[in-house]
Amino acid sequence: MAERDTYKYHVKDGKKIIRSGITNDLERREREHQREFGDDIHLQKVGNKTTREGAREWEKGQKRGTP
């Protein structure tokens, strides 16, 4: 059985979602995005931890613009 070790997240600037992604370390990923987009952005976790495969499927849907 696959381990549920991956977070899904939105990168937000205020209330606006500017990117979606997956990671196994939210704090590290937030720091990386802040270097790219500035200190005003924050990560919003989406749902619970999931499998890497499940998270990748969700991420593909985000790129198509689906919720």
N, CA, C and O atoms as a Maestro MAE file, in Angstrom:
{
 s_m_m2io_version
 :::
 2.0.0
}

f_m_ct {
 s_m_title
 :::
 protein
 m_atom[268] {
  # First column is atom index #
  i_m_mmod_type
  r_m_x_coord
  r_m_y_coord
  r_m_z_coord
  i_m_residue_number
  s_m_chain_name
  s_m_pdb_residue_name
  s_m_pdb_atom_name
  i_m_atomic_number
  :::
  1 25 0.846 -1.177 0.000 1 A "MET " " N  " 7
  2 3 0.000 0.000 0.000 1 A "MET " " CA " 6
  3 2 0.898 1.250 0.000 1 A "MET " " C  " 6
  4 15 1.855 1.336 0.769 1 A "MET " " O  " 8
  5 25 0.582 2.192 -0.853 2 A "ALA " " N  " 7
  6 3 1.367 3.417 -0.979 2 A "ALA " " CA " 6
  7 2 1.193 4.288 0.264 2 A "ALA " " C  " 6
  8 15 0.106 4.378 0.834 2 A "ALA " " O  " 8
  9 25 2.296 4.930 0.670 3 A "GLU " " N  " 7
  10 3 2.281 5.787 1.848 3 A "GLU " " CA " 6
  11 2 1.667 7.146 1.529 3 A "GLU " " C  " 6
  12 15 1.897 7.707 0.458 3 A "GLU " " O  " 8
  13 25 0.897 7.657 2.456 4 A "ARG " " N  " 7
  14 3 0.304 8.997 2.322 4 A "ARG " " CA " 6
  15 2 1.290 9.993 2.922 4 A "ARG " " C  " 6
  16 15 1.252 10.284 4.117 4 A "ARG " " O  " 8
  17 25 2.180 10.514 2.064 5 A "ASP " " N  " 7
  18 3 3.255 11.371 2.544 5 A "ASP " " CA " 6
  19 2 3.373 12.677 1.764 5 A "ASP " " C  " 6
  20 15 4.361 13.397 1.906 5 A "ASP " " O  " 8
  21 25 2.377 12.984 0.944 6 A "THR " " N  " 7
  22 3 2.469 14.138 0.056 6 A "THR " " CA " 6
  23 2 1.322 15.114 0.311 6 A "THR " " C  " 6
  24 15 0.161 14.723 0.426 6 A "THR " " O  " 8
  25 25 1.684 16.394 0.397 7 A "TYR " " N  " 7
  26 3 0.711 17.465 0.577 7 A "TYR " " CA " 6
  27 2 0.366 18.094 -0.767 7 A "TYR " " C  " 6
  28 15 1.213 18.175 -1.657 7 A "TYR " " O  " 8
  29 25 -0.873 18.535 -0.910 8 A "LYS " " N  " 7
  30 3 -1.301 19.353 -2.044 8 A "LYS " " CA " 6
  31 2 -1.436 20.769 -1.510 8 A "LYS " " C  " 6
  32 15 -1.840 20.961 -0.363 8 A "LYS " " O  " 8
  33 25 -1.103 21.760 -2.324 9 A "TYR " " N  " 7
  34 3 -1.174 23.133 -1.828 9 A "TYR " " CA " 6
  35 2 -1.451 24.122 -2.948 9 A "TYR " " C  " 6
  36 15 -1.251 23.831 -4.128 9 A "TYR " " O  " 8
  37 25 -1.921 25.309 -2.544 10 A "HIS " " N  " 7
  38 3 -2.038 26.465 -3.426 10 A "HIS " " CA " 6
  39 2 -1.071 27.518 -2.921 10 A "HIS " " C  " 6
  40 15 -0.946 27.717 -1.713 10 A "HIS " " O  " 8
  41 25 -0.387 28.191 -3.829 11 A "VAL " " N  " 7
  42 3 0.404 29.370 -3.498 11 A "VAL " " CA " 6
  43 2 -0.539 30.552 -3.667 11 A "VAL " " C  " 6
  44 15 -1.115 30.742 -4.738 11 A "VAL " " O  " 8
  45 25 -0.699 31.344 -2.616 12 A "LYS " " N  " 7
  46 3 -1.660 32.439 -2.651 12 A "LYS " " CA " 6
  47 2 -0.976 33.770 -2.380 12 A "LYS " " C  " 6
  48 15 -0.065 33.879 -1.558 12 A "LYS " " O  " 8
  49 25 -1.447 34.771 -3.098 13 A "ASP " " N  " 7
  50 3 -1.066 36.161 -2.856 13 A "ASP " " CA " 6
  51 2 -2.354 36.853 -2.442 13 A "ASP " " C  " 6
  52 15 -3.180 37.203 -3.286 13 A "ASP " " O  " 8
  53 25 -2.520 37.046 -1.148 14 A "GLY " " N  " 7
  54 3 -3.817 37.495 -0.637 14 A "GLY " " CA " 6
  55 2 -4.814 36.368 -0.818 14 A "GLY " " C  " 6
  56 15 -4.605 35.261 -0.322 14 A "GLY " " O  " 8
  57 25 -5.896 36.647 -1.526 15 A "LYS " " N  " 7
  58 3 -6.916 35.622 -1.789 15 A "LYS " " CA " 6
  59 2 -6.741 34.971 -3.152 15 A "LYS " " C  " 6
  60 15 -7.455 34.024 -3.481 15 A "LYS " " O  " 8
  61 25 -5.797 35.468 -3.951 16 A "LYS " " N  " 7
  62 3 -5.610 34.978 -5.313 16 A "LYS " " CA " 6
  63 2 -4.646 33.787 -5.357 16 A "LYS " " C  " 6
  64 15 -3.533 33.860 -4.835 16 A "LYS " " O  " 8
  65 25 -5.083 32.695 -5.984 17 A "ILE " " N  " 7
  66 3 -4.225 31.528 -6.186 17 A "ILE " " CA " 6
  67 2 -3.336 31.815 -7.390 17 A "ILE " " C  " 6
  68 15 -3.830 32.093 -8.483 17 A "ILE " " O  " 8
  69 25 -2.021 31.745 -7.184 18 A "ILE " " N  " 7
  70 3 -1.106 32.007 -8.297 18 A "ILE " " CA " 6
  71 2 -0.416 30.738 -8.792 18 A "ILE " " C  " 6
  72 15 0.180 30.737 -9.869 18 A "ILE " " O  " 8
  73 25 -0.491 29.668 -8.020 19 A "ARG " " N  " 7
  74 3 0.103 28.399 -8.436 19 A "ARG " " CA " 6
  75 2 -0.417 27.305 -7.521 19 A "ARG " " C  " 6
  76 15 -0.805 27.569 -6.383 19 A "ARG " " O  " 8
  77 25 -0.425 26.078 -8.020 20 A "SER " " N  " 7
  78 3 -0.778 24.907 -7.215 20 A "SER " " CA " 6
  79 2 0.355 23.903 -7.337 20 A "SER " " C  " 6
  80 15 1.069 23.884 -8.339 20 A "SER " " O  " 8
  81 25 0.517 23.074 -6.325 21 A "GLY " " N  " 7
  82 3 1.596 22.106 -6.395 21 A "GLY " " CA " 6
  83 2 1.473 21.030 -5.343 21 A "GLY " " C  " 6
  84 15 0.496 20.961 -4.597 21 A "GLY " " O  " 8
  85 25 2.508 20.178 -5.302 22 A "ILE " " N  " 7
  86 3 2.580 19.091 -4.331 22 A "ILE " " CA " 6
  87 2 3.981 19.078 -3.728 22 A "ILE " " C  " 6
  88 15 4.948 19.496 -4.365 22 A "ILE " " O  " 8
  89 25 4.077 18.597 -2.499 23 A "THR " " N  " 7
  90 3 5.364 18.523 -1.814 23 A "THR " " CA " 6
  91 2 5.262 17.576 -0.625 23 A "THR " " C  " 6
  92 15 4.168 17.251 -0.164 23 A "THR " " O  " 8
  93 25 6.415 17.142 -0.142 24 A "ASN " " N  " 7
  94 3 6.419 16.372 1.103 24 A "ASN " " CA " 6
  95 2 6.890 17.230 2.278 24 A "ASN " " C  " 6
  96 15 6.980 16.740 3.404 24 A "ASN " " O  " 8
  97 25 7.193 18.524 2.020 25 A "ASP " " N  " 7
  98 3 7.656 19.445 3.065 25 A "ASP " " CA " 6
  99 2 7.095 20.843 2.786 25 A "ASP " " C  " 6
  100 15 7.666 21.604 2.005 25 A "ASP " " O  " 8
  101 25 5.979 21.169 3.427 26 A "LEU " " N  " 7
  102 3 5.300 22.445 3.170 26 A "LEU " " CA " 6
  103 2 6.147 23.659 3.546 26 A "LEU " " C  " 6
  104 15 6.175 24.642 2.805 26 A "LEU " " O  " 8
  105 25 6.827 23.607 4.669 27 A "GLU " " N  " 7
  106 3 7.608 24.767 5.112 27 A "GLU " " CA " 6
  107 2 8.754 25.069 4.144 27 A "GLU " " C  " 6
  108 15 8.976 26.226 3.784 27 A "GLU " " O  " 8
  109 25 9.479 24.033 3.724 28 A "ARG " " N  " 7
  110 3 10.567 24.227 2.765 28 A "ARG " " CA " 6
  111 2 10.031 24.792 1.450 28 A "ARG " " C  " 6
  112 15 10.613 25.713 0.875 28 A "ARG " " O  " 8
  113 25 8.924 24.233 0.986 29 A "ARG " " N  " 7
  114 3 8.365 24.658 -0.303 29 A "ARG " " CA " 6
  115 2 7.867 26.104 -0.236 29 A "ARG " " C  " 6
  116 15 7.992 26.850 -1.208 29 A "ARG " " O  " 8
  117 25 7.307 26.497 0.902 30 A "GLU " " N  " 7
  118 3 6.860 27.880 1.056 30 A "GLU " " CA " 6
  119 2 8.057 28.837 0.958 30 A "GLU " " C  " 6
  120 15 7.974 29.868 0.291 30 A "GLU " " O  " 8
  121 25 9.165 28.496 1.621 31 A "ARG " " N  " 7
  122 3 10.371 29.341 1.538 31 A "ARG " " CA " 6
  123 2 10.867 29.444 0.097 31 A "ARG " " C  " 6
  124 15 11.281 30.517 -0.341 31 A "ARG " " O  " 8
  125 25 10.827 28.339 -0.636 32 A "GLU " " N  " 7
  126 3 11.259 28.360 -2.040 32 A "GLU " " CA " 6
  127 2 10.362 29.276 -2.873 32 A "GLU " " C  " 6
  128 15 10.857 30.059 -3.684 32 A "GLU " " O  " 8
  129 25 9.063 29.184 -2.679 33 A "HIS " " N  " 7
  130 3 8.142 30.042 -3.425 33 A "HIS " " CA " 6
  131 2 8.294 31.503 -3.019 33 A "HIS " " C  " 6
  132 15 8.149 32.392 -3.858 33 A "HIS " " O  " 8
  133 25 8.583 31.764 -1.757 34 A "GLN " " N  " 7
  134 3 8.779 33.150 -1.325 34 A "GLN " " CA " 6
  135 2 10.008 33.769 -1.991 34 A "GLN " " C  " 6
  136 15 10.015 34.965 -2.284 34 A "GLN " " O  " 8
  137 25 11.034 32.974 -2.229 35 A "ARG " " N  " 7
  138 3 12.200 33.490 -2.955 35 A "ARG " " CA " 6
  139 2 11.821 33.873 -4.389 35 A "ARG " " C  " 6
  140 15 12.362 34.826 -4.948 35 A "ARG " " O  " 8
  141 25 10.894 33.125 -4.970 36 A "GLU " " N  " 7
  142 3 10.464 33.387 -6.345 36 A "GLU " " CA " 6
  143 2 9.432 34.512 -6.440 36 A "GLU " " C  " 6
  144 15 9.533 35.371 -7.315 36 A "GLU " " O  " 8
  145 25 8.432 34.511 -5.537 37 A "PHE " " N  " 7
  146 3 7.293 35.432 -5.641 37 A "PHE " " CA " 6
  147 2 7.304 36.557 -4.615 37 A "PHE " " C  " 6
  148 15 6.508 37.490 -4.727 37 A "PHE " " O  " 8
  149 25 8.179 36.496 -3.620 38 A "GLY " " N  " 7
  150 3 8.211 37.516 -2.581 38 A "GLY " " CA " 6
  151 2 7.636 37.017 -1.270 38 A "GLY " " C  " 6
  152 15 6.943 36.000 -1.226 38 A "GLY " " O  " 8
  153 25 7.929 37.741 -0.207 39 A "ASP " " N  " 7
  154 3 7.553 37.321 1.138 39 A "ASP " " CA " 6
  155 2 6.056 37.423 1.435 39 A "ASP " " C  " 6
  156 15 5.594 36.885 2.441 39 A "ASP " " O  " 8
  157 25 5.297 38.098 0.583 40 A "ASP " " N  " 7
  158 3 3.864 38.276 0.840 40 A "ASP " " CA " 6
  159 2 3.037 37.044 0.508 40 A "ASP " " C  " 6
  160 15 1.883 36.961 0.930 40 A "ASP " " O  " 8
  161 25 3.579 36.090 -0.228 41 A "ILE " " N  " 7
  162 3 2.794 34.902 -0.586 41 A "ILE " " CA " 6
  163 2 2.764 33.927 0.593 41 A "ILE " " C  " 6
  164 15 3.601 33.990 1.494 41 A "ILE " " O  " 8
  165 25 1.779 33.022 0.565 42 A "HIS " " N  " 7
  166 3 1.714 31.961 1.557 42 A "HIS " " CA " 6
  167 2 1.155 30.707 0.909 42 A "HIS " " C  " 6
  168 15 0.487 30.772 -0.123 42 A "HIS " " O  " 8
  169 25 1.435 29.564 1.524 43 A "LEU " " N  " 7
  170 3 0.902 28.301 1.050 43 A "LEU " " CA " 6
  171 2 -0.353 27.958 1.823 43 A "LEU " " C  " 6
  172 15 -0.421 28.145 3.038 43 A "LEU " " O  " 8
  173 25 -1.346 27.454 1.108 44 A "GLN " " N  " 7
  174 3 -2.564 26.970 1.738 44 A "GLN " " CA " 6
  175 2 -2.654 25.479 1.450 44 A "GLN " " C  " 6
  176 15 -2.774 25.072 0.294 44 A "GLN " " O  " 8
  177 25 -2.597 24.674 2.486 45 A "LYS " " N  " 7
  178 3 -2.702 23.225 2.326 45 A "LYS " " CA " 6
  179 2 -4.102 22.883 1.822 45 A "LYS " " C  " 6
  180 15 -5.090 23.468 2.265 45 A "LYS " " O  " 8
  181 25 -4.176 21.939 0.900 46 A "VAL " " N  " 7
  182 3 -5.455 21.500 0.336 46 A "VAL " " CA " 6
  183 2 -5.688 20.052 0.771 46 A "VAL " " C  " 6
  184 15 -4.949 19.155 0.366 46 A "VAL " " O  " 8
  185 25 -6.701 19.828 1.585 47 A "GLY " " N  " 7
  186 3 -7.035 18.477 2.023 47 A "GLY " " CA " 6
  187 2 -5.990 17.884 2.948 47 A "GLY " " C  " 6
  188 15 -5.190 18.600 3.550 47 A "GLY " " O  " 8
  189 25 -6.010 16.568 3.051 48 A "ASN " " N  " 7
  190 3 -5.087 15.828 3.903 48 A "ASN " " CA " 6
  191 2 -3.926 15.282 3.083 48 A "ASN " " C  " 6
  192 15 -3.935 15.351 1.854 48 A "ASN " " O  " 8
  193 25 -2.922 14.734 3.777 49 A "LYS " " N  " 7
  194 3 -1.831 14.074 3.065 49 A "LYS " " CA " 6
  195 2 -2.420 12.981 2.188 49 A "LYS " " C  " 6
  196 15 -3.439 12.376 2.520 49 A "LYS " " O  " 8
  197 25 -1.761 12.740 1.066 50 A "THR " " N  " 7
  198 3 -2.220 11.727 0.130 50 A "THR " " CA " 6
  199 2 -1.003 10.986 -0.423 50 A "THR " " C  " 6
  200 15 0.135 11.299 -0.071 50 A "THR " " O  " 8
  201 25 -1.246 10.018 -1.276 51 A "THR " " N  " 7
  202 3 -0.138 9.315 -1.920 51 A "THR " " CA " 6
  203 2 0.480 10.221 -2.982 51 A "THR " " C  " 6
  204 15 -0.178 11.134 -3.480 51 A "THR " " O  " 8
  205 25 1.720 9.975 -3.321 52 A "ARG " " N  " 7
  206 3 2.385 10.771 -4.352 52 A "ARG " " CA " 6
  207 2 1.610 10.662 -5.670 52 A "ARG " " C  " 6
  208 15 1.419 11.657 -6.370 52 A "ARG " " O  " 8
  209 25 1.173 9.460 -5.995 53 A "GLU " " N  " 7
  210 3 0.410 9.248 -7.236 53 A "GLU " " CA " 6
  211 2 -0.897 10.036 -7.234 53 A "GLU " " C  " 6
  212 15 -1.236 10.682 -8.225 53 A "GLU " " O  " 8
  213 25 -1.630 9.983 -6.118 54 A "GLY " " N  " 7
  214 3 -2.878 10.738 -6.011 54 A "GLY " " CA " 6
  215 2 -2.648 12.230 -6.123 54 A "GLY " " C  " 6
  216 15 -3.428 12.941 -6.756 54 A "GLY " " O  " 8
  217 25 -1.564 12.707 -5.500 55 A "ALA " " N  " 7
  218 3 -1.231 14.134 -5.558 55 A "ALA " " CA " 6
  219 2 -0.877 14.555 -6.986 55 A "ALA " " C  " 6
  220 15 -1.258 15.641 -7.422 55 A "ALA " " O  " 8
  221 25 -0.159 13.712 -7.710 56 A "ARG " " N  " 7
  222 3 0.197 14.041 -9.099 56 A "ARG " " CA " 6
  223 2 -1.048 14.138 -9.979 56 A "ARG " " C  " 6
  224 15 -1.130 15.008 -10.847 56 A "ARG " " O  " 8
  225 25 -2.005 13.259 -9.759 57 A "GLU " " N  " 7
  226 3 -3.260 13.316 -10.525 57 A "GLU " " CA " 6
  227 2 -3.995 14.621 -10.223 57 A "GLU " " C  " 6
  228 15 -4.507 15.268 -11.136 57 A "GLU " " O  " 8
  229 25 -4.049 15.007 -8.959 58 A "TRP " " N  " 7
  230 3 -4.681 16.267 -8.574 58 A "TRP " " CA " 6
  231 2 -3.960 17.439 -9.240 58 A "TRP " " C  " 6
  232 15 -4.595 18.351 -9.768 58 A "TRP " " O  " 8
  233 25 -2.629 17.404 -9.209 59 A "GLU " " N  " 7
  234 3 -1.840 18.490 -9.791 59 A "GLU " " CA " 6
  235 2 -2.096 18.624 -11.294 59 A "GLU " " C  " 6
  236 15 -2.185 19.740 -11.805 59 A "GLU " " O  " 8
  237 25 -2.212 17.518 -11.993 60 A "LYS " " N  " 7
  238 3 -2.530 17.571 -13.429 60 A "LYS " " CA " 6
  239 2 -3.862 18.280 -13.664 60 A "LYS " " C  " 6
  240 15 -3.986 19.071 -14.599 60 A "LYS " " O  " 8
  241 25 -4.851 18.006 -12.828 61 A "GLY " " N  " 7
  242 3 -6.151 18.663 -12.932 61 A "GLY " " CA " 6
  243 2 -6.048 20.158 -12.690 61 A "GLY " " C  " 6
  244 15 -6.776 20.935 -13.307 61 A "GLY " " O  " 8
  245 25 -5.160 20.568 -11.805 62 A "GLN " " N  " 7
  246 3 -4.960 21.993 -11.530 62 A "GLN " " CA " 6
  247 2 -4.397 22.697 -12.744 62 A "GLN " " C  " 6
  248 15 -4.763 23.841 -13.014 62 A "GLN " " O  " 8
  249 25 -3.529 22.054 -13.472 63 A "LYS " " N  " 7
  250 3 -2.930 22.666 -14.654 63 A "LYS " " CA " 6
  251 2 -3.982 22.875 -15.756 63 A "LYS " " C  " 6
  252 15 -3.842 23.765 -16.595 63 A "LYS " " O  " 8
  253 25 -5.019 22.056 -15.743 64 A "ARG " " N  " 7
  254 3 -6.101 22.218 -16.712 64 A "ARG " " CA " 6
  255 2 -7.088 23.283 -16.259 64 A "ARG " " C  " 6
  256 15 -7.994 23.660 -17.002 64 A "ARG " " O  " 8
  257 25 -6.906 23.763 -15.039 65 A "GLY " " N  " 7
  258 3 -7.797 24.803 -14.540 65 A "GLY " " CA " 6
  259 2 -9.050 24.284 -13.881 65 A "GLY " " C  " 6
  260 15 -10.024 25.021 -13.731 65 A "GLY " " O  " 8
  261 25 -9.041 23.009 -13.479 66 A "THR " " N  " 7
  262 3 -10.210 22.462 -12.792 66 A "THR " " CA " 6
  263 2 -9.977 22.532 -11.293 66 A "THR " " C  " 6
  264 15 -8.825 22.478 -10.861 66 A "THR " " O  " 8
  265 25 -11.019 22.651 -10.482 67 A "PRO " " N  " 7
  266 3 -10.859 22.738 -9.027 67 A "PRO " " CA " 6
  267 2 -10.376 21.426 -8.417 67 A "PRO " " C  " 6
  268 15 -10.194 21.340 -7.203 67 A "PRO " " O  " 8
  :::
 }
 m_bond[267] {
  # First column is bond index #
  i_m_from
  i_m_to
  i_m_order
  :::
  1 1 2 1
  2 2 3 1
  3 3 4 2
  4 3 5 1
  5 5 6 1
  6 6 7 1
  7 7 8 2
  8 7 9 1
  9 9 10 1
  10 10 11 1
  11 11 12 2
  12 11 13 1
  13 13 14 1
  14 14 15 1
  15 15 16 2
  16 15 17 1
  17 17 18 1
  18 18 19 1
  19 19 20 2
  20 19 21 1
  21 21 22 1
  22 22 23 1
  23 23 24 2
  24 23 25 1
  25 25 26 1
  26 26 27 1
  27 27 28 2
  28 27 29 1
  29 29 30 1
  30 30 31 1
  31 31 32 2
  32 31 33 1
  33 33 34 1
  34 34 35 1
  35 35 36 2
  36 35 37 1
  37 37 38 1
  38 38 39 1
  39 39 40 2
  40 39 41 1
  41 41 42 1
  42 42 43 1
  43 43 44 2
  44 43 45 1
  45 45 46 1
  46 46 47 1
  47 47 48 2
  48 47 49 1
  49 49 50 1
  50 50 51 1
  51 51 52 2
  52 51 53 1
  53 53 54 1
  54 54 55 1
  55 55 56 2
  56 55 57 1
  57 57 58 1
  58 58 59 1
  59 59 60 2
  60 59 61 1
  61 61 62 1
  62 62 63 1
  63 63 64 2
  64 63 65 1
  65 65 66 1
  66 66 67 1
  67 67 68 2
  68 67 69 1
  69 69 70 1
  70 70 71 1
  71 71 72 2
  72 71 73 1
  73 73 74 1
  74 74 75 1
  75 75 76 2
  76 75 77 1
  77 77 78 1
  78 78 79 1
  79 79 80 2
  80 79 81 1
  81 81 82 1
  82 82 83 1
  83 83 84 2
  84 83 85 1
  85 85 86 1
  86 86 87 1
  87 87 88 2
  88 87 89 1
  89 89 90 1
  90 90 91 1
  91 91 92 2
  92 91 93 1
  93 93 94 1
  94 94 95 1
  95 95 96 2
  96 95 97 1
  97 97 98 1
  98 98 99 1
  99 99 100 2
  100 99 101 1
  101 101 102 1
  102 102 103 1
  103 103 104 2
  104 103 105 1
  105 105 106 1
  106 106 107 1
  107 107 108 2
  108 107 109 1
  109 109 110 1
  110 110 111 1
  111 111 112 2
  112 111 113 1
  113 113 114 1
  114 114 115 1
  115 115 116 2
  116 115 117 1
  117 117 118 1
  118 118 119 1
  119 119 120 2
  120 119 121 1
  121 121 122 1
  122 122 123 1
  123 123 124 2
  124 123 125 1
  125 125 126 1
  126 126 127 1
  127 127 128 2
  128 127 129 1
  129 129 130 1
  130 130 131 1
  131 131 132 2
  132 131 133 1
  133 133 134 1
  134 134 135 1
  135 135 136 2
  136 135 137 1
  137 137 138 1
  138 138 139 1
  139 139 140 2
  140 139 141 1
  141 141 142 1
  142 142 143 1
  143 143 144 2
  144 143 145 1
  145 145 146 1
  146 146 147 1
  147 147 148 2
  148 147 149 1
  149 149 150 1
  150 150 151 1
  151 151 152 2
  152 151 153 1
  153 153 154 1
  154 154 155 1
  155 155 156 2
  156 155 157 1
  157 157 158 1
  158 158 159 1
  159 159 160 2
  160 159 161 1
  161 161 162 1
  162 162 163 1
  163 163 164 2
  164 163 165 1
  165 165 166 1
  166 166 167 1
  167 167 168 2
  168 167 169 1
  169 169 170 1
  170 170 171 1
  171 171 172 2
  172 171 173 1
  173 173 174 1
  174 174 175 1
  175 175 176 2
  176 175 177 1
  177 177 178 1
  178 178 179 1
  179 179 180 2
  180 179 181 1
  181 181 182 1
  182 182 183 1
  183 183 184 2
  184 183 185 1
  185 185 186 1
  186 186 187 1
  187 187 188 2
  188 187 189 1
  189 189 190 1
  190 190 191 1
  191 191 192 2
  192 191 193 1
  193 193 194 1
  194 194 195 1
  195 195 196 2
  196 195 197 1
  197 197 198 1
  198 198 199 1
  199 199 200 2
  200 199 201 1
  201 201 202 1
  202 202 203 1
  203 203 204 2
  204 203 205 1
  205 205 206 1
  206 206 207 1
  207 207 208 2
  208 207 209 1
  209 209 210 1
  210 210 211 1
  211 211 212 2
  212 211 213 1
  213 213 214 1
  214 214 215 1
  215 215 216 2
  216 215 217 1
  217 217 218 1
  218 218 219 1
  219 219 220 2
  220 219 221 1
  221 221 222 1
  222 222 223 1
  223 223 224 2
  224 223 225 1
  225 225 226 1
  226 226 227 1
  227 227 228 2
  228 227 229 1
  229 229 230 1
  230 230 231 1
  231 231 232 2
  232 231 233 1
  233 233 234 1
  234 234 235 1
  235 235 236 2
  236 235 237 1
  237 237 238 1
  238 238 239 1
  239 239 240 2
  240 239 241 1
  241 241 242 1
  242 242 243 1
  243 243 244 2
  244 243 245 1
  245 245 246 1
  246 246 247 1
  247 247 248 2
  248 247 249 1
  249 249 250 1
  250 250 251 1
  251 251 252 2
  252 251 253 1
  253 253 254 1
  254 254 255 1
  255 255 256 2
  256 255 257 1
  257 257 258 1
  258 258 259 1
  259 259 260 2
  260 259 261 1
  261 261 262 1
  262 262 263 1
  263 263 264 2
  264 263 265 1
  265 265 266 1
  266 266 267 1
  267 267 268 2
  :::
 }
}
